[in-house]
Amino acid sequence: MLPMTPRKPLWTARSAMTTSIVIAALWSGVLTVPHDARAQAQQVQRIAAVVNDDIISIRDVQERLALTMVTSAIPNTPENQQKILPNVVRALVDDQLREQEAKRLKITISDADVMSAIRRIEENNNLPAGATEGMMSRAGVPYDALKRQVHAQVAWVKAAQQSLRRQIIIQPEEIDATLAQLANAQGKPQRRLAELVVPVNSADQEQQARSLAERLIEQLQQGAKFSALAQQFSAAATAGRGGDLGWLVEGQLSPELDEAATRLSPGQVSPPIRTATGYTLLLLIDQHQPAAANPANIRYALSQIYMPLSGRIAVTPERRASLEQAAQKATSCEDLNLLAEREKLPSSGDIGQQRLSDLPPAIAQAIQGLPEQKVSPPVNMGDAEVLLMVCKRIDPNGLPSRDDVSSRLEREKLERLADRRLRDLRRQALIDVRL
């Protein structure tokens, strides 16, 4: 169980003189390996850091450092190794905290879970299955180093879903506001952006964070991949997907980020942008000007209860009232379709996707403003009465469904809660860096 109050500072306090000694020790201890086999074995098993009761060894640091250099396409020079070493150690500490939280919650991660996550990474980077293992082997990096990193990420996702998801409530007003914002943005330029966030958690980290952001810009100029750097260095919840923010319109980011994004060309990375949480690098992946929404393009996925008023299969007024009452209890098209099947009503149930222009005027008028998954009042068609439900509106240039918006809002809230939880774990933990 993690302590609820810090037992000592997050990082062991060191003087400026000690810090310079540590840097010197890194060159002789972490970044180089003794030639003598016994000395080498003893060296790599030295303790680099202690996180609560768990140990990070020099070997762990060396392997993660090598993994970071390979996956980020950073030139493997002693200077670059020295620059990124503090962030590698911090990433290992965070991974240890993630694993400890998952263990506390009794979450288990299978090898299949890890390999599935690695396959998604390969797919996101347009790599064939198994390509990462070959890349690690050719670079002389243990494949287990990648598997351990991914294991911590998968464990953290499951821990967040188990312990934090129940705190999330998406109100209908939030969905309405998001849809209104998206509706107002239709026809405006859209940008697909990626982010890399270097956090500033305290005033004394300001210069260090700024320097790291500038060094990452240098690495990008030398050919490093933005997505790989984001996966290794970004503190944002988007790190796991290479920083990808998806398609956005102006107003969906903070003002300072919006302003920076408008000045970018596709493929260009912004200079470090100071935000409330730290320094952000933005990559403009692509942009386009969508066509304005055209109501004529909207297709309505519909279900109906069709009640003939005349002929051999006419539905009596009493039965129509009973069917209307039963239909009003339906909360989805599936419910309405089951009612139609149970009552053996002709021409009822799923009627596919229709444009307003393809429907009788009375039907078109009834469904145009009808909320999804709600049953309409009876529509008189002359020879029949019809109860209608809009399952979904499909517009190739239009708005997402309410379910899609709700899922996105839930994911965003979960990511923010997970970030906050990790910050809490850092504050509560006993972390002793011994390099």
Wavefront OBJ file of the C-alpha trace (Angstrom):
o trace
v 0.000 0.000 0.000
v 1.447 3.381 -0.944
v 1.871 5.893 1.888
v -0.643 8.715 1.903
v 1.951 11.350 2.766
v 5.495 11.712 1.418
v 8.202 10.178 3.561
v 10.890 12.174 1.772
v 11.233 14.336 -1.361
v 10.442 12.873 -4.769
v 14.087 12.921 -5.766
v 16.908 12.591 -3.256
v 18.244 16.097 -2.611
v 21.685 16.788 -4.069
v 23.910 19.848 -4.109
v 25.210 21.425 -7.316
v 28.610 19.849 -6.679
v 27.048 16.425 -6.201
v 25.098 16.841 -9.441
v 28.287 17.412 -11.410
v 29.812 14.333 -9.788
v 26.716 12.342 -10.772
v 27.095 13.374 -14.420
v 30.693 12.240 -14.366
v 29.644 8.964 -12.780
v 27.092 8.411 -15.518
v 29.798 8.408 -18.141
v 31.864 5.860 -16.285
v 28.965 3.862 -14.831
v 25.872 3.879 -17.006
v 26.962 4.871 -20.479
v 30.057 2.657 -20.545
v 30.490 -0.975 -19.602
v 33.572 -2.445 -17.859
v 35.646 -4.867 -19.954
v 36.076 -7.406 -17.170
v 33.133 -9.852 -17.236
v 32.744 -10.029 -13.454
v 32.981 -6.257 -13.104
v 30.461 -5.899 -15.919
v 27.985 -8.239 -14.198
v 28.367 -6.376 -10.927
v 28.020 -3.014 -12.672
v 24.753 -3.727 -14.491
v 23.142 -5.065 -11.329
v 23.939 -1.932 -9.343
v 20.926 -0.040 -8.064
v 20.096 3.028 -10.121
v 16.951 3.961 -8.180
v 14.552 2.664 -5.564
v 10.812 3.316 -6.019
v 9.081 2.514 -2.747
v 10.351 -1.075 -2.300
v 11.160 -1.840 -5.937
v 14.567 -1.518 -7.570
v 15.597 -0.081 -10.933
v 19.010 -1.449 -11.886
v 21.761 0.042 -14.012
v 20.908 -2.649 -16.583
v 17.316 -1.382 -16.702
v 18.593 2.133 -17.377
v 21.050 0.998 -20.050
v 18.428 -1.065 -21.866
v 15.769 1.657 -21.747
v 18.332 4.210 -22.926
v 19.227 1.987 -25.891
v 15.541 1.370 -26.633
v 14.820 5.098 -26.610
v 17.678 5.836 -29.002
v 16.519 3.157 -31.460
v 12.770 3.801 -31.429
v 13.172 7.586 -31.518
v 15.752 7.491 -34.343
v 18.006 9.727 -32.249
v 21.663 9.589 -33.356
v 23.398 7.339 -30.829
v 26.148 9.663 -29.624
v 27.517 10.089 -26.087
v 26.253 13.672 -26.104
v 22.691 12.592 -26.949
v 22.829 9.795 -24.390
v 23.798 12.257 -21.686
v 21.039 14.668 -22.690
v 18.195 12.153 -22.535
v 19.428 10.087 -19.572
v 17.515 12.048 -16.857
v 14.260 11.601 -18.790
v 14.922 7.898 -19.274
v 15.353 7.478 -15.519
v 12.178 9.434 -14.834
v 10.260 7.306 -17.349
v 11.456 4.144 -15.610
v 10.348 5.555 -12.261
v 6.903 6.361 -13.657
v 6.620 2.870 -15.129
v 7.463 1.378 -11.748
v 4.711 3.476 -10.145
v 2.253 2.320 -12.802
v 3.145 -1.323 -12.211
v 2.816 -0.903 -8.438
v -0.636 0.641 -8.786
v -1.782 -2.206 -11.046
v -0.414 -4.725 -8.551
v -2.256 -2.976 -5.710
v -5.473 -3.332 -7.715
v -4.693 -7.033 -8.346
v -4.554 -6.509 -12.103
v -2.720 -9.115 -14.137
v -1.307 -8.589 -17.614
v -0.764 -11.565 -19.893
v 1.932 -11.901 -22.524
v -0.877 -11.897 -25.086
v -1.967 -8.458 -23.807
v 1.559 -7.129 -24.295
v 1.999 -8.620 -27.769
v -1.394 -7.270 -28.838
v -0.338 -3.767 -27.728
v 2.974 -4.086 -29.599
v 1.067 -5.118 -32.722
v -1.056 -1.963 -32.445
v 2.139 0.103 -32.204
v 3.406 -1.583 -35.367
v 0.114 -0.916 -37.164
v 0.143 2.752 -36.114
v 3.640 3.061 -37.582
v 2.759 1.141 -40.777
v 5.048 -1.752 -39.826
v 4.390 -5.425 -40.544
v 3.718 -7.795 -37.666
v 6.920 -8.696 -35.843
v 8.924 -5.825 -37.317
v 9.810 -4.349 -33.921
v 11.473 -7.548 -32.747
v 13.675 -7.616 -35.842
v 14.503 -3.930 -35.409
v 15.487 -4.491 -31.771
v 17.629 -7.507 -32.690
v 19.516 -5.647 -35.438
v 20.178 -2.749 -33.069
v 21.382 -5.060 -30.295
v 18.575 -3.991 -27.935
v 16.880 -6.723 -25.850
v 13.293 -7.200 -27.036
v 12.306 -7.607 -23.380
v 13.126 -3.917 -22.844
v 10.267 -2.985 -25.190
v 7.971 -5.609 -23.687
v 8.574 -4.261 -20.159
v 7.764 -0.727 -21.274
v 4.578 -1.834 -23.025
v 3.635 -4.026 -20.035
v 3.661 -0.933 -17.800
v 1.538 1.006 -20.297
v -1.056 -1.764 -20.596
v -1.140 -2.197 -16.814
v -1.752 1.521 -16.382
v -4.609 1.572 -18.881
v -6.316 -1.316 -17.090
v -5.684 0.271 -13.679
v -7.238 3.550 -14.834
v -10.270 1.783 -16.268
v -10.800 -0.260 -13.116
v -10.260 2.439 -10.496
v -11.145 5.718 -12.230
v -13.792 5.014 -14.854
v -16.614 4.900 -12.337
v -15.837 8.520 -11.419
v -16.739 9.666 -14.931
v -20.210 10.959 -15.704
v -21.037 12.366 -19.121
v -23.977 14.743 -18.895
v -26.316 15.227 -21.881
v -25.468 18.939 -21.738
v -21.785 18.126 -22.381
v -22.693 16.141 -25.476
v -25.003 18.948 -26.655
v -22.230 21.533 -26.178
v -19.698 19.414 -28.065
v -22.085 18.803 -30.951
v -22.907 22.521 -31.073
v -19.198 23.344 -31.215
v -18.676 20.828 -34.009
v -21.708 22.144 -35.891
v -20.336 25.695 -35.706
v -16.993 24.425 -37.012
v -18.437 22.739 -40.096
v -16.939 24.141 -43.254
v -13.964 25.576 -41.343
v -10.365 24.368 -41.820
v -9.531 21.142 -39.997
v -6.052 20.195 -38.821
v -4.707 16.825 -37.802
v -2.226 17.537 -35.020
v 0.119 15.643 -32.733
v 1.522 16.870 -29.421
v 4.558 16.270 -27.253
v 4.262 17.675 -23.741
v 7.249 18.301 -21.470
v 5.777 18.975 -18.002
v 6.830 21.674 -15.563
v 5.734 20.451 -12.140
v 7.601 23.096 -10.124
v 9.408 26.379 -10.690
v 12.843 24.795 -10.391
v 12.043 22.518 -13.373
v 11.337 25.425 -15.738
v 14.770 25.688 -17.358
v 15.293 21.933 -17.491
v 11.945 21.425 -19.228
v 12.621 24.227 -21.701
v 16.056 22.790 -22.488
v 14.611 19.314 -23.067
v 11.947 20.695 -25.424
v 14.628 22.522 -27.399
v 16.808 19.392 -27.554
v 13.853 17.410 -28.882
v 13.427 20.015 -31.623
v 17.088 19.474 -32.514
v 16.559 15.718 -32.683
v 13.565 16.186 -34.981
v 15.671 18.380 -37.254
v 18.233 15.569 -37.377
v 15.612 13.068 -38.539
v 14.025 11.679 -35.360
v 10.368 10.655 -35.662
v 7.879 12.845 -33.834
v 5.632 9.893 -32.932
v 8.554 7.952 -31.455
v 9.764 10.930 -29.411
v 6.217 11.500 -28.147
v 5.940 7.857 -27.079
v 9.183 8.079 -25.135
v 9.177 11.636 -23.755
v 5.661 13.114 -23.744
v 3.826 13.430 -20.438
v 0.470 13.757 -22.238
v -2.101 10.992 -22.280
v -1.670 10.881 -26.069
v 1.899 9.564 -25.720
v 0.773 5.969 -26.238
v -0.536 6.835 -29.714
v 2.480 8.910 -30.718
v 0.920 12.182 -29.582
v -1.851 12.012 -32.195
v -4.675 14.421 -31.313
v -6.763 13.559 -34.385
v -8.622 16.102 -36.515
v -9.340 19.391 -34.744
v -10.809 22.764 -35.600
v -9.928 26.141 -34.178
v -11.244 26.501 -30.640
v -10.717 22.908 -29.528
v -7.246 23.648 -28.121
v -6.112 26.313 -25.674
v -5.656 29.769 -27.256
v -1.856 29.611 -27.279
v -1.871 26.213 -29.004
v -4.576 27.272 -31.462
v -2.526 30.311 -32.433
v 0.620 28.232 -32.937
v -1.256 25.647 -35.028
v -2.503 28.278 -37.482
v 1.113 29.183 -38.324
v 2.195 25.632 -39.206
v 2.427 23.950 -42.588
v 1.908 20.181 -42.966
v 4.945 18.332 -41.618
v 6.147 21.337 -39.623
v 6.767 21.314 -35.848
v 6.184 24.352 -33.660
v 8.823 25.808 -31.348
v 8.217 25.022 -27.644
v 4.934 26.607 -26.532
v 4.572 27.478 -22.838
v 1.209 26.324 -21.514
v -0.294 25.977 -18.059
v 1.263 22.509 -17.635
v 4.649 22.868 -19.323
v 6.090 23.082 -22.828
v 4.264 21.652 -25.828
v 5.544 20.828 -29.298
v 2.870 20.625 -31.998
v 3.198 18.750 -35.278
v 0.782 19.547 -38.099
v 0.283 16.177 -39.781
v -2.282 17.290 -42.345
v -5.014 19.841 -42.971
v -8.011 20.202 -45.223
v -11.013 22.417 -45.904
v -14.167 20.266 -45.639
v -17.259 21.016 -47.621
v -20.058 22.729 -45.747
v -22.672 20.357 -44.365
v -25.462 19.612 -46.825
v -28.709 18.327 -45.250
v -29.498 16.526 -48.494
v -26.493 14.233 -47.941
v -27.697 13.008 -44.552
v -28.940 9.427 -44.504
v -31.262 8.267 -41.737
v -31.028 4.717 -40.436
v -34.655 3.992 -39.522
v -36.883 1.469 -37.801
v -40.662 1.620 -37.797
v -43.895 0.101 -36.559
v -46.293 0.046 -39.512
v -50.002 -0.255 -38.609
v -52.417 -0.635 -41.583
v -55.786 1.119 -41.156
v -57.755 -0.872 -43.706
v -57.921 -4.227 -45.425
v -57.534 -7.760 -44.128
v -54.545 -6.928 -41.893
v -55.923 -3.662 -40.501
v -54.893 -2.926 -36.900
v -57.766 -2.045 -34.595
v -57.749 1.237 -32.674
v -57.343 -0.671 -29.411
v -54.319 -2.580 -30.693
v -52.806 0.610 -32.172
v -53.004 2.240 -28.732
v -51.389 -0.811 -27.156
v -48.604 -0.871 -29.786
v -47.968 2.835 -29.368
v -47.660 2.401 -25.606
v -45.247 -0.534 -26.048
v -43.197 1.353 -28.651
v -42.755 4.359 -26.366
v -40.933 2.073 -23.919
v -38.325 1.192 -26.562
v -34.958 2.821 -25.913
v -33.214 1.611 -29.070
v -33.935 0.463 -32.592
v -33.165 -3.061 -31.467
v -36.032 -2.827 -28.972
v -38.372 -1.541 -31.671
v -37.327 -4.272 -34.099
v -37.979 -6.933 -31.458
v -41.452 -5.490 -30.879
v -42.178 -5.625 -34.614
v -40.992 -9.236 -34.780
v -42.967 -10.268 -31.703
v -46.192 -8.663 -32.967
v -45.688 -10.013 -36.523
v -46.403 -6.611 -38.090
v -45.907 -6.331 -41.871
v -43.375 -3.800 -43.261
v -42.155 -3.150 -39.721
v -38.716 -3.227 -38.127
v -35.460 -2.109 -39.779
v -36.134 -0.259 -43.054
v -32.512 0.653 -43.800
v -30.983 4.037 -44.599
v -32.996 6.754 -46.333
v -32.490 10.361 -47.407
v -35.239 12.850 -46.603
v -35.793 13.336 -50.319
v -36.541 9.607 -50.700
v -39.310 9.628 -48.068
v -42.933 10.740 -48.117
v -43.200 14.365 -46.922
v -45.069 13.415 -43.721
v -42.339 10.906 -42.768
v -39.526 13.317 -43.649
v -41.090 16.021 -41.506
v -41.535 13.639 -38.581
v -37.932 12.430 -38.450
v -36.008 15.576 -39.398
v -35.840 16.895 -35.833
v -36.471 13.599 -34.037
v -33.706 12.706 -31.530
v -31.951 9.419 -32.131
v -33.362 6.373 -30.291
v -36.696 8.144 -29.608
v -40.075 7.017 -30.972
v -42.100 9.544 -32.950
v -45.788 10.249 -32.407
v -48.015 8.320 -34.845
v -47.672 9.605 -38.418
v -50.863 9.274 -40.502
v -50.105 8.075 -44.037
v -53.735 7.777 -45.128
v -53.862 4.001 -45.317
v -51.664 3.409 -42.246
v -50.223 4.926 -39.109
v -46.460 4.694 -38.586
v -44.275 4.972 -35.485
v -40.674 5.873 -36.398
v -37.293 5.793 -34.711
v -34.039 7.299 -36.011
v -31.320 4.798 -35.187
v -28.505 6.991 -36.488
v -27.852 9.931 -38.790
v -25.048 9.344 -41.267
v -23.452 12.362 -42.923
v -20.124 11.912 -44.739
v -19.250 15.528 -43.936
v -21.408 15.839 -40.838
v -21.403 15.386 -37.090
v -20.586 12.261 -35.102
v -23.364 10.484 -33.255
v -24.108 11.229 -29.622
v -22.631 7.843 -28.697
v -19.405 8.697 -30.512
v -19.187 12.061 -28.762
v -19.920 10.470 -25.390
v -17.152 7.894 -25.924
v -14.662 10.592 -26.844
v -15.549 12.735 -23.820
v -15.253 9.693 -21.561
v -11.811 8.842 -22.970
v -10.591 12.416 -22.510
v -11.819 12.559 -18.909
v -10.260 9.185 -18.148
v -6.912 10.339 -19.546
v -6.984 13.472 -17.373
v -7.869 11.463 -14.269
v -5.051 9.005 -15.012
v -2.547 11.862 -15.365
v -3.678 13.292 -12.040
v -3.433 9.892 -10.376
v 0.146 9.435 -11.600
v 1.097 12.848 -10.207
v -0.411 11.821 -6.872
v 1.577 8.580 -6.894
v 4.782 10.523 -7.503
v 4.076 12.836 -4.572
v 3.231 9.970 -2.228
v 6.102 7.690 -3.194
v 9.540 7.211 -1.674
v 11.844 7.622 -4.667
v 15.603 7.485 -4.212
v 17.748 7.981 -7.329
v 21.234 6.665 -6.579
v 23.106 7.328 -9.795
l 1 2 3 4 5 6 7 8 9 10 11 12 13 14 15 16 17 18 19 20 21 22 23 24 25 26 27 28 29 30 31 32 33 34 35 36 37 38 39 40 41 42 43 44 45 46 47 48 49 50 51 52 53 54 55 56 57 58 59 60 61 62 63 64 65 66 67 68 69 70 71 72 73 74 75 76 77 78 79 80 81 82 83 84 85 86 87 88 89 90 91 92 93 94 95 96 97 98 99 100 101 102 103 104 105 106 107 108 109 110 111 112 113 114 115 116 117 118 119 120 121 122 123 124 125 126 127 128 129 130 131 132 133 134 135 136 137 138 139 140 141 142 143 144 145 146 147 148 149 150 151 152 153 154 155 156 157 158 159 160 161 162 163 164 165 166 167 168 169 170 171 172 173 174 175 176 177 178 179 180 181 182 183 184 185 186 187 188 189 190 191 192 193 194 195 196 197 198 199 200 201 202 203 204 205 206 207 208 209 210 211 212 213 214 215 216 217 218 219 220 221 222 223 224 225 226 227 228 229 230 231 232 233 234 235 236 237 238 239 240 241 242 243 244 245 246 247 248 249 250 251 252 253 254 255 256 257 258 259 260 261 262 263 264 265 266 267 268 269 270 271 272 273 274 275 276 277 278 279 280 281 282 283 284 285 286 287 288 289 290 291 292 293 294 295 296 297 298 299 300 301 302 303 304 305 306 307 308 309 310 311 312 313 314 315 316 317 318 319 320 321 322 323 324 325 326 327 328 329 330 331 332 333 334 335 336 337 338 339 340 341 342 343 344 345 346 347 348 349 350 351 352 353 354 355 356 357 358 359 360 361 362 363 364 365 366 367 368 369 370 371 372 373 374 375 376 377 378 379 380 381 382 383 384 385 386 387 388 389 390 391 392 393 394 395 396 397 398 399 400 401 402 403 404 405 406 407 408 409 410 411 412 413 414 415 416 417 418 419 420 421 422 423 424 425 426 427 428 429 430 431 432 433 434 435
